Amino acid sequence: MKQLSFHPAVANEIKGSYNWYEYKLEGLGDKFLSELEDGFSAIQNFPDTWATFQYGFKRYILNRFPFSIIYKTTDKDIFIVAVMHNSRKPYYWLNRTN
């Protein structure tokens, strides 16, 4: 099983979304994190399951929250490039792929 690696900006994306959901309803941020962790686990166990999204990256869509995990499998790991809100700036993460 390949290890996950993360673009440095992903931590801020997760933290910002967690804080927003937690502000809206206590405990909702934790539910967001839990679903995100389930997504990371699914990607790690079955990286080729999801369709190619753009530029060779794949997209795992969360069920309860309007977010996607954008990733690419490499020879050595699975690179998570973004935790993207599905309705905002869909191409903002492209500058992270170079």
Helices and strands as residue ranges (DSSP letters): E 3-6, H 9-24, H 28-45, E 52-54, E 57-61, E 67-73, E 77-85, G 92-96
